[in-house]
Amino acid sequence: MAFSIRPSEYFYINARDEVGAAYRVLSALAQRGVNLLAFTAVPSGEDRAQFAVFPEDPAQFMAEARAVQMDIEGPHHALLVQGDDELGGFARVHERLFKAGVDVYASSGVSDGRGSFGYVVYVREDRFDRAVEALEL
């Protein structure tokens, strides 16, 4: 299986959970020229949502988010894994992390339907360097 790993910084944006919240955040960042590598949204309370944004350029993101007064947390670190979509691909990523003694506390992956996959892997900060080493080819 061929895959690449990209250590990435990500940031949380906490927002009121209402129609259009993600659109407003994403369009504001796009209008300011911020390119995102990944994005997730999850509920974080009765009327709150938490967006995790993975900017291509973290310094640019921080400057632009602050310019429009977004409440950001971070940076935090995660791994962006991309590779050939094949049976057991996600399992092989986890196998390497398991053998290195790295616990994955969250992840999200998707196949693009054209033969490739993308996978966001969250590990504890104190295990981040070990996780990078485990996944390097």
Residue pairs with C-beta under 8 A, 6 or more apart in sequence:
1 83
1 84
1 86
1 88
1 89
1 92
2 83
2 84
3 81
3 82
3 83
3 84
3 89
3 93
3 135
3 137
4 81
4 82
4 83
4 137
5 79
5 80
5 81
5 132
5 135
5 136
6 37
6 79
6 80
6 81
6 82
7 77
7 78
7 79
7 80
7 128
7 132
8 37
8 38
8 54
8 77
8 78
8 79
8 80
9 54
9 55
9 58
9 74
9 75
9 76
9 77
10 38
10 52
10 53
10 54
10 55
10 74
10 75
10 76
10 77
10 78
11 52
11 53
11 55
11 58
11 61
11 62
11 65
11 72
11 73
11 74
11 75
11 76
12 50
12 51
12 52
12 72
12 73
12 74
12 76
13 25
13 50
13 51
13 53
13 65
13 70
13 71
13 72
13 73
14 44
14 48
14 49
14 50
14 51
14 71
14 73
15 21
15 22
15 25
15 48
15 49
15 50
15 51
16 47
16 48
16 49
17 43
17 45
17 47
17 48
17 49
18 47
21 49
22 39
22 41
22 49
22 51
25 51
25 53
25 70
26 36
26 39
28 68
28 70
29 36
29 53
29 55
29 61
29 64
29 65
32 64
32 67
32 68
33 60
33 64
34 55
34 56
34 57
34 60
34 61
34 64
34 65
35 55
35 56
35 57
36 53
36 54
36 55
36 56
37 54
37 55
37 56
37 80
38 52
38 53
38 54
38 80
38 118
38 120
39 51
39 52
39 53
39 54
40 51
40 52
40 108
40 120
41 49
41 50
41 51
41 52
42 49
42 50
42 52
43 49
43 50
44 50
53 61
54 78
54 80
54 120
55 61
58 75
62 72
65 72
66 72
76 125
77 125
77 128
78 120
78 121
78 122
78 123
79 120
79 121
79 122
79 123
79 131
79 132
79 135
80 118
80 119
80 120
80 121
81 93
81 109
81 117
81 118
81 119
81 120
81 121
81 135
82 116
82 117
82 118
82 119
83 89
83 116
83 117
83 119
84 115
84 116
84 117
85 111
85 112
85 115
85 116
85 117
89 117
90 109
90 117
90 119
93 119
93 121
93 135
94 104
96 134
96 135
97 103
97 104
97 121
97 123
97 131
97 134
97 135
99 134
100 130
100 131
100 133
100 134
101 127
101 130
102 123
102 127
102 130
102 131
102 134
103 123
103 124
103 127
104 121
104 122
104 123
105 122
105 123
105 124
106 122
107 119
107 120
107 121
107 122
108 119
108 120
109 117
109 118
109 119
109 120
110 117
110 118
110 119
111 117
112 118
121 131
123 131
